[in-house]
């Protein structure tokens, strides 16, 4: 299998723009590895990227305030890229970090020249670097470059203007993770959108939400009304519920207690229309039934 020209690493909260970036690079004639189109059902994410990153000709990492503020796969990919770069000759390009707006650069990437894609000429500079790495000239039409820059400006300005992109992502019930869901709620709550409370209330009314999302939205709405910023929702919501779950269990049966607590947690963070939610409920009912039968 031919190696990919570009492995794209990003925070999933930047997905609306990165989808445009991937389409732009493909339109310029590049073969990209982008998880939303390249990761196949049933594949184990961590195993795949351990193979794909070192085999790709370049590693393009999209750094943003969102990416740096949250834990997740983005940081794992960065470390794998740094390790892979050690095996690349010093005169060859491999790691290509770009900023999406003004943000801090991870320490591991400060040795590299980093461009901000909103700056004039930055997208063209990125294409020049990729051309050097793949050893062929990569070009794009000026109107395509301008459309990509406009898409980034729109993405970066979404907090102050409209939360529609974040709402659309939040509503993708078969794709979103607990971590990303909490991050999207924070982004909406902390935006300057004058209609953010109405938006949060509308999301709160969706019947498919997990119990964790309901709790996070309640807290976010309270924070907005009180003029407080929402931060670390994922940790707050998780820790609060785990404190309650840890008190549950079956006397004198540690194994069953552990299984009960794990499934209680998965039921809490999984959306109600998903398979993990139903599996957790079934497991809980089975554990309770076995316990009752033993007591009879």
C-alpha positions as a Markdown table, in Angstrom:
| # | Residue | x | y | z |
|---|---|---|---|---|
| 1 | Unk | 0.0 | 0.0 | 0.0 |
| 2 | Unk | 1.4 | 3.4 | -1.0 |
| 3 | Unk | 2.0 | 5.7 | 2.0 |
| 4 | Unk | -0.2 | 8.7 | 2.5 |
| 5 | Unk | 1.2 | 12.1 | 1.7 |
| 6 | Unk | -0.3 | 13.8 | 4.7 |
| 7 | Unk | -1.5 | 12.5 | 8.1 |
| 8 | Unk | -3.9 | 15.1 | 9.5 |
| 9 | Unk | -4.0 | 15.5 | 13.3 |
| 10 | Unk | -6.6 | 17.8 | 15.0 |
| 11 | Unk | -8.9 | 18.3 | 17.9 |
| 12 | Unk | -12.4 | 17.0 | 17.1 |
| 13 | Unk | -13.9 | 20.4 | 18.1 |
| 14 | Unk | -12.1 | 21.8 | 15.1 |
| 15 | Unk | -13.7 | 19.2 | 12.8 |
| 16 | Unk | -15.9 | 21.7 | 10.8 |
| 17 | Unk | -12.7 | 23.5 | 9.5 |
| 18 | Unk | -10.5 | 20.4 | 9.2 |
| 19 | Unk | -13.1 | 18.8 | 6.9 |
| 20 | Unk | -12.6 | 21.8 | 4.6 |
| 21 | Unk | -8.8 | 21.5 | 5.0 |
| 22 | Unk | -8.8 | 17.9 | 4.0 |
| 23 | Unk | -11.0 | 18.6 | 1.0 |
| 24 | Unk | -8.6 | 21.4 | 0.0 |
| 25 | Unk | -5.5 | 19.2 | 0.2 |
| 26 | Unk | -7.2 | 16.4 | -1.7 |
| 27 | Unk | -8.2 | 18.9 | -4.3 |
| 28 | Unk | -4.6 | 19.9 | -4.6 |
| 29 | Unk | -3.7 | 16.3 | -5.5 |
| 30 | Unk | -2.6 | 14.9 | -2.1 |
| 31 | Unk | -3.5 | 11.6 | -0.6 |
| 32 | Unk | -4.5 | 12.3 | 3.0 |
| 33 | Unk | -5.1 | 10.2 | 6.1 |
| 34 | Unk | -8.0 | 11.8 | 7.9 |
| 35 | Unk | -9.8 | 9.7 | 10.5 |
| 36 | Unk | -13.3 | 10.6 | 9.5 |
| 37 | Unk | -12.8 | 9.1 | 6.1 |
| 38 | Unk | -9.8 | 6.7 | 6.6 |
| 39 | Unk | -10.6 | 4.9 | 9.8 |
| 40 | Unk | -12.8 | 1.9 | 8.9 |
| 41 | Unk | -15.5 | 0.3 | 11.2 |
| 42 | Unk | -14.0 | -2.2 | 13.6 |
| 43 | Unk | -10.4 | -0.8 | 13.4 |
| 44 | Unk | -8.7 | 0.0 | 16.7 |
| 45 | Unk | -7.8 | 3.7 | 16.5 |
| 46 | Unk | -4.6 | 3.5 | 18.5 |
| 47 | Unk | -3.2 | 0.5 | 16.5 |
| 48 | Unk | -4.0 | 2.2 | 13.2 |
| 49 | Unk | -2.3 | 5.5 | 14.0 |
| 50 | Unk | 0.8 | 3.8 | 15.3 |
| 51 | Unk | 1.3 | 2.4 | 11.8 |
| 52 | Unk | -0.1 | 5.3 | 9.7 |
| 53 | Unk | 1.9 | 8.2 | 11.3 |
| 54 | Unk | 5.4 | 6.8 | 10.7 |
| 55 | Unk | 4.5 | 5.6 | 7.2 |
| 56 | Unk | 3.0 | 8.9 | 6.1 |
| 57 | Unk | 5.3 | 11.3 | 4.3 |
| 58 | Unk | 4.2 | 14.3 | 6.5 |
| 59 | Unk | 2.4 | 14.8 | 9.7 |
| 60 | Unk | 0.2 | 17.9 | 9.7 |
| 61 | Unk | -1.0 | 18.9 | 13.1 |
| 62 | Unk | -3.6 | 21.6 | 13.5 |
| 63 | Unk | -2.9 | 23.4 | 16.8 |
| 64 | Unk | -5.6 | 25.6 | 18.3 |
| 65 | Unk | -6.8 | 26.8 | 21.7 |
| 66 | Unk | -9.4 | 24.1 | 21.7 |
| 67 | Unk | -6.8 | 21.4 | 20.9 |
| 68 | Unk | -4.5 | 22.5 | 23.6 |
| 69 | Unk | -7.1 | 22.9 | 26.3 |
| 70 | Unk | -8.5 | 19.4 | 26.1 |
| 71 | Unk | -7.0 | 15.9 | 26.7 |
| 72 | Unk | -7.5 | 13.3 | 24.1 |
| 73 | Unk | -6.3 | 11.5 | 21.0 |
| 74 | Unk | -4.7 | 14.7 | 19.6 |
| 75 | Unk | -1.9 | 14.7 | 22.2 |
| 76 | Unk | -1.3 | 11.0 | 21.7 |
| 77 | Unk | -0.8 | 11.6 | 17.9 |
| 78 | Unk | 1.6 | 14.4 | 18.6 |
| 79 | Unk | 3.8 | 12.2 | 20.7 |
| 80 | Unk | 3.8 | 9.5 | 18.1 |
| 81 | Unk | 4.8 | 12.0 | 15.5 |
| 82 | Unk | 7.7 | 13.3 | 17.6 |
| 83 | Unk | 9.0 | 9.8 | 18.0 |
| 84 | Unk | 8.6 | 9.1 | 14.3 |
| 85 | Unk | 10.5 | 12.3 | 13.4 |
| 86 | Unk | 13.6 | 11.0 | 15.2 |
| 87 | Unk | 13.9 | 8.5 | 12.4 |
| 88 | Unk | 13.6 | 11.1 | 9.6 |
| 89 | Unk | 16.9 | 12.7 | 8.2 |
| 90 | Unk | 17.4 | 16.2 | 9.6 |
| 91 | Unk | 17.2 | 17.7 | 6.1 |
| 92 | Unk | 13.8 | 16.3 | 5.3 |
| 93 | Unk | 10.5 | 17.7 | 6.4 |
| 94 | Unk | 8.1 | 15.5 | 8.3 |
| 95 | Unk | 6.3 | 17.4 | 11.1 |
| 96 | Unk | 4.3 | 20.3 | 9.8 |
| 97 | Unk | 2.6 | 22.2 | 12.7 |
| 98 | Unk | 0.1 | 24.9 | 11.8 |
| 99 | Unk | -1.9 | 27.2 | 14.1 |
| 100 | Unk | -5.6 | 27.8 | 13.7 |
| 101 | Unk | -5.6 | 31.3 | 15.0 |
| 102 | Unk | -3.5 | 32.6 | 17.9 |
| 103 | Unk | -2.6 | 29.9 | 20.4 |
| 104 | Unk | 0.2 | 28.4 | 22.4 |
| 105 | Unk | 2.6 | 26.0 | 20.7 |
| 106 | Unk | 3.2 | 22.6 | 22.4 |
| 107 | Unk | 6.7 | 22.4 | 23.8 |
| 108 | Unk | 7.6 | 19.4 | 21.7 |
| 109 | Unk | 6.9 | 21.4 | 18.5 |
| 110 | Unk | 8.6 | 24.7 | 19.4 |
| 111 | Unk | 11.7 | 23.7 | 17.5 |
| 112 | Unk | 9.7 | 23.9 | 14.2 |
| 113 | Unk | 8.7 | 27.0 | 12.3 |
| 114 | Unk | 4.9 | 27.3 | 12.8 |
| 115 | Unk | 2.6 | 29.3 | 10.6 |
| 116 | Unk | -0.8 | 30.6 | 11.4 |
| 117 | Unk | -3.1 | 29.7 | 8.6 |
| 118 | Unk | -5.1 | 32.9 | 9.0 |
| 119 | Unk | -2.1 | 34.9 | 8.0 |
| 120 | Unk | -1.7 | 36.0 | 4.3 |
| 121 | Unk | 0.6 | 33.6 | 2.5 |
| 122 | Unk | 0.5 | 30.9 | 5.2 |
| 123 | Unk | -1.5 | 28.4 | 3.3 |
| 124 | Unk | 0.7 | 28.8 | 0.3 |
| 125 | Unk | 3.8 | 28.3 | 2.6 |
| 126 | Unk | 2.2 | 25.1 | 3.8 |
| 127 | Unk | 1.8 | 23.8 | 0.3 |
| 128 | Unk | 5.4 | 24.6 | -0.4 |
| 129 | Unk | 6.5 | 22.6 | 2.6 |
| 130 | Unk | 4.3 | 19.6 | 1.6 |
| 131 | Unk | 5.7 | 19.9 | -2.0 |
| 132 | Unk | 9.3 | 19.5 | -0.6 |
| 133 | Unk | 8.3 | 16.6 | 1.6 |
| 134 | Unk | 6.4 | 14.6 | -1.1 |
| 135 | Unk | 8.9 | 15.6 | -3.8 |
| 136 | Unk | 6.4 | 17.0 | -6.3 |
| 137 | Unk | 4.9 | 20.5 | -6.8 |
| 138 | Unk | 1.6 | 20.9 | -4.9 |
| 139 | Unk | -0.5 | 24.0 | -6.0 |
| 140 | Unk | -4.0 | 25.3 | -5.5 |
| 141 | Unk | -6.0 | 28.0 | -7.2 |
| 142 | Unk | -6.0 | 31.4 | -5.5 |
| 143 | Unk | -9.8 | 31.2 | -5.1 |
| 144 | Unk | -9.5 | 27.8 | -3.3 |
| 145 | Unk | -6.9 | 29.2 | -1.0 |
| 146 | Unk | -9.1 | 32.2 | -0.2 |
| 147 | Unk | -12.1 | 30.0 | 0.5 |
| 148 | Unk | -10.1 | 27.9 | 2.9 |
| 149 | Unk | -8.9 | 31.0 | 4.7 |
| 150 | Unk | -12.4 | 32.4 | 4.9 |
| 151 | Unk | -13.6 | 29.0 | 6.3 |
| 152 | Unk | -11.0 | 29.2 | 9.0 |
| 153 | Unk | -11.9 | 32.8 | 9.9 |
| 154 | Unk | -15.6 | 31.8 | 10.0 |
| 155 | Unk | -14.6 | 28.8 | 12.3 |
| 156 | Unk | -12.6 | 31.0 | 14.6 |
| 157 | Unk | -15.3 | 33.6 | 14.8 |
| 158 | Unk | -18.1 | 31.1 | 15.5 |
| 159 | Unk | -17.9 | 31.7 | 19.2 |
| 160 | Unk | -18.7 | 35.3 | 18.8 |
| 161 | Unk | -21.3 | 35.1 | 16.0 |
| 162 | Unk | -23.1 | 31.8 | 15.9 |
| 163 | Unk | -22.9 | 28.4 | 17.5 |
| 164 | Unk | -24.6 | 26.6 | 14.6 |
| 165 | Unk | -21.5 | 24.5 | 13.7 |
| 166 | Unk | -21.1 | 23.3 | 17.3 |
| 167 | Unk | -24.8 | 22.5 | 17.5 |
| 168 | Unk | -24.7 | 20.5 | 14.3 |
| 169 | Unk | -21.7 | 18.5 | 15.6 |
| 170 | Unk | -23.5 | 18.0 | 19.0 |
| 171 | Unk | -26.5 | 16.6 | 17.2 |
| 172 | Unk | -24.5 | 13.8 | 15.4 |
| 173 | Unk | -25.7 | 11.3 | 17.9 |
| 174 | Unk | -24.0 | 8.3 | 16.3 |
| 175 | Unk | -20.5 | 9.9 | 16.2 |
| 176 | Unk | -19.8 | 12.1 | 19.2 |
| 177 | Unk | -17.8 | 11.0 | 22.2 |
| 178 | Unk | -18.4 | 12.0 | 25.9 |
| 179 | Unk | -15.3 | 14.1 | 25.8 |
| 180 | Unk | -16.3 | 16.0 | 22.7 |
| 181 | Unk | -19.8 | 16.5 | 23.9 |
| 182 | Unk | -18.6 | 18.1 | 27.1 |
| 183 | Unk | -16.3 | 20.3 | 25.1 |
| 184 | Unk | -19.1 | 21.5 | 22.7 |
| 185 | Unk | -21.3 | 22.4 | 25.7 |
| 186 | Unk | -18.4 | 24.5 | 27.1 |
| 187 | Unk | -17.8 | 26.2 | 23.7 |
| 188 | Unk | -21.5 | 27.1 | 23.4 |
| 189 | Unk | -21.8 | 28.3 | 27.0 |
| 190 | Unk | -18.7 | 30.4 | 26.9 |
| 191 | Unk | -19.4 | 32.0 | 23.6 |
| 192 | Unk | -20.6 | 35.6 | 23.0 |
| 193 | Unk | -23.7 | 34.4 | 21.2 |
| 194 | Unk | -26.6 | 36.3 | 22.8 |
| 195 | Unk | -28.8 | 33.3 | 22.2 |
| 196 | Unk | -26.6 | 30.8 | 23.9 |
| 197 | Unk | -29.0 | 30.2 | 26.8 |
| 198 | Unk | -31.9 | 29.4 | 24.4 |
| 199 | Unk | -29.5 | 27.1 | 22.5 |
| 200 | Unk | -28.5 | 25.2 | 25.7 |
| 201 | Unk | -32.1 | 24.9 | 26.7 |
| 202 | Unk | -33.1 | 23.5 | 23.3 |
| 203 | Unk | -30.3 | 21.0 | 23.5 |
| 204 | Unk | -31.4 | 20.1 | 27.1 |
| 205 | Unk | -34.8 | 19.1 | 25.7 |
| 206 | Unk | -33.4 | 16.4 | 23.4 |
| 207 | Unk | -34.6 | 13.0 | 24.5 |
| 208 | Unk | -31.5 | 11.1 | 23.4 |
| 209 | Unk | -29.1 | 12.8 | 25.7 |
| 210 | Unk | -27.0 | 10.9 | 28.2 |
| 211 | Unk | -27.6 | 11.6 | 31.9 |
| 212 | Unk | -24.1 | 13.2 | 31.9 |
| 213 | Unk | -25.0 | 15.6 | 29.1 |
| 214 | Unk | -28.2 | 16.6 | 30.9 |
| 215 | Unk | -26.2 | 17.3 | 34.1 |
| 216 | Unk | -23.6 | 19.3 | 32.1 |
| 217 | Unk | -26.2 | 21.3 | 30.3 |
| 218 | Unk | -27.9 | 22.1 | 33.6 |
| 219 | Unk | -24.6 | 23.3 | 35.0 |
| 220 | Unk | -23.7 | 25.3 | 31.9 |
| 221 | Unk | -27.1 | 27.0 | 31.8 |
| 222 | Unk | -26.7 | 27.9 | 35.5 |
| 223 | Unk | -23.2 | 29.3 | 34.8 |
| 224 | Unk | -24.4 | 31.5 | 32.0 |
| 225 | Unk | -27.3 | 32.9 | 34.0 |
| 226 | Unk | -24.9 | 33.7 | 36.9 |
| 227 | Unk | -22.3 | 35.1 | 34.6 |
| 228 | Unk | -19.7 | 32.4 | 35.3 |
| 229 | Unk | -17.5 | 30.6 | 32.8 |
| 230 | Unk | -17.9 | 26.8 | 32.3 |
| 231 | Unk | -14.7 | 24.9 | 32.6 |
| 232 | Unk | -13.7 | 21.3 | 33.1 |
| 233 | Unk | -17.2 | 20.0 | 32.7 |
| 234 | Unk | -16.1 | 16.6 | 31.8 |
| 235 | Unk | -14.1 | 16.2 | 35.0 |
| 236 | Unk | -16.8 | 17.8 | 37.2 |
| 237 | Unk | -19.6 | 15.7 | 35.8 |
| 238 | Unk | -17.6 | 12.5 | 35.8 |
| 239 | Unk | -16.3 | 13.0 | 39.4 |
| 240 | Unk | -19.7 | 13.9 | 40.8 |
| 241 | Unk | -21.4 | 10.8 | 39.4 |
| 242 | Unk | -18.5 | 8.5 | 40.2 |
| 243 | Unk | -18.8 | 9.7 | 43.8 |
| 244 | Unk | -22.3 | 8.4 | 43.9 |
| 245 | Unk | -21.6 | 5.2 | 41.9 |
| 246 | Unk | -18.7 | 4.2 | 44.2 |
| 247 | Unk | -21.2 | 3.9 | 47.0 |
| 248 | Unk | -23.2 | 1.3 | 45.1 |
| 249 | Unk | -22.6 | -2.4 | 45.1 |
| 250 | Unk | -23.3 | -5.9 | 46.4 |
| 251 | Unk | -22.3 | -6.7 | 50.0 |
| 252 | Unk | -19.5 | -9.3 | 50.1 |
| 253 | Unk | -19.2 | -9.6 | 46.3 |
| 254 | Unk | -16.4 | -7.4 | 45.1 |
| 255 | Unk | -16.4 | -8.7 | 41.5 |
| 256 | Unk | -20.1 | -8.1 | 41.0 |
| 257 | Unk | -19.7 | -4.7 | 42.6 |
| 258 | Unk | -17.0 | -3.7 | 40.2 |
| 259 | Unk | -19.1 | -4.8 | 37.2 |
| 260 | Unk | -22.1 | -2.9 | 38.5 |
| 261 | Unk | -20.2 | 0.3 | 39.0 |
| 262 | Unk | -18.6 | 0.2 | 35.6 |
| 263 | Unk | -21.9 | -0.4 | 33.8 |
| 264 | Unk | -23.5 | 2.3 | 35.9 |
| 265 | Unk | -20.9 | 4.7 | 34.6 |
| 266 | Unk | -21.3 | 3.6 | 31.0 |
| 267 | Unk | -25.1 | 4.1 | 31.3 |
| 268 | Unk | -24.5 | 7.6 | 32.7 |
| 269 | Unk | -22.2 | 8.8 | 29.9 |
| 270 | Unk | -23.8 | 7.0 | 26.9 |
| 271 | Unk | -26.6 | 8.5 | 24.9 |
| 272 | Unk | -29.9 | 6.8 | 25.3 |
| 273 | Unk | -30.2 | 5.8 | 21.6 |
| 274 | Unk | -26.9 | 4.0 | 21.5 |
| 275 | Unk | -25.9 | 0.4 | 21.8 |
| 276 | Unk | -23.4 | 1.0 | 24.8 |
| 277 | Unk | -26.3 | 2.5 | 26.8 |
| 278 | Unk | -28.6 | -0.5 | 26.2 |
| 279 | Unk | -25.7 | -3.0 | 26.9 |
| 280 | Unk | -25.0 | -1.2 | 30.2 |
| 281 | Unk | -28.7 | -1.4 | 31.2 |
| 282 | Unk | -28.9 | -5.1 | 30.3 |
| 283 | Unk | -25.7 | -5.9 | 32.3 |
| 284 | Unk | -27.0 | -4.0 | 35.3 |
| 285 | Unk | -30.3 | -5.8 | 35.3 |
| 286 | Unk | -28.5 | -9.2 | 34.9 |
| 287 | Unk | -26.3 | -8.4 | 37.9 |
| 288 | Unk | -29.2 | -7.3 | 40.1 |
| 289 | Unk | -31.2 | -10.4 | 39.1 |
| 290 | Unk | -28.3 | -12.8 | 40.0 |
| 291 | Unk | -27.9 | -11.0 | 43.4 |
| 292 | Unk | -31.6 | -11.3 | 44.2 |
| 293 | Unk | -31.7 | -15.0 | 43.2 |
| 294 | Unk | -28.8 | -15.7 | 45.5 |
| 295 | Unk | -30.6 | -14.0 | 48.4 |
| 296 | Unk | -33.8 | -16.0 | 47.8 |
